[in-house]
Amino acid sequence: MITLALSKGRIFEETLPLLKAAGIEVLEDPEKSRKLIIGTTKPDVRVVLVRATDVPTYVQYGGADLGVAGKDVLLEHGGQGLYQPLDLKIAKCRMSVATRDDFDYAAAVKQGSRIRVATKYTSCARDFFADKGVHVDVIKLYGSMELAPLTGLADAIVDLVSTGSTLKANHLVEVEEIMKISARLVVNQAALKTKREPLRQIIDAIASAIPE
């Protein structure tokens, strides 16, 4: 049995066409079903539904043979024990720094200065500002990042930005892009040895269907 870890939402929806190219169709809509393990049209392939941040952990420790996770999640996880053969070029967005529209970001990040940054991407934020020579007090939040600068909790946030409309609605501006983000296929390294043929077939079929 091959187990594929997916998270609900955008990644799930955008992964479906790639799976279809590999002859794998999910038998139930996760939004309408309460099941966490869903069968597919291939009797030897099943999908497990987990939180986006848990996909790398399931794959790393063998709870799943392969999975789809955003580059942001993989960077925070560290990617240990994972083979990352494909950038699927789906669920595209960017990781950026944003502040209140009246905040002087350029002055705040002069070499050697210190600012407070709210984010759930603590490792990425620390690395990014360390490279700029800026000291940061990182405040870990799990949601509603936009509130942090508005309430004075933080000077800036590091978050994923797609259209920028949520920032704009909350009087925030994107001041610096950290990196482009897309979803990756990750594979358990042990499974790649023990289930080499079936996994290789799936990986190759998905690779051929990746949008240009």
Buried (B, 14 or more C-beta within 10 A) or exposed (E): EBBBBBBEEBBBBBBBEBBBBBEBEBEEEBEEEEEEEBEBEBEEBBBBBBEBBBBBBBBBEBBBBBBBBBBBBBBBBEBEBBBBBBEBBBBBBBBBBBBBEEBEBEEBBEEEBEBBBBBBBBEBBBEBBEEEEBEBEBBEBEEEBBBBBEEEBBBBBBBBBEEBEBBEEBEBBBBBEBEEBBBBBBBBBEBBEEBEEBBEEBBEBBBEEBEE
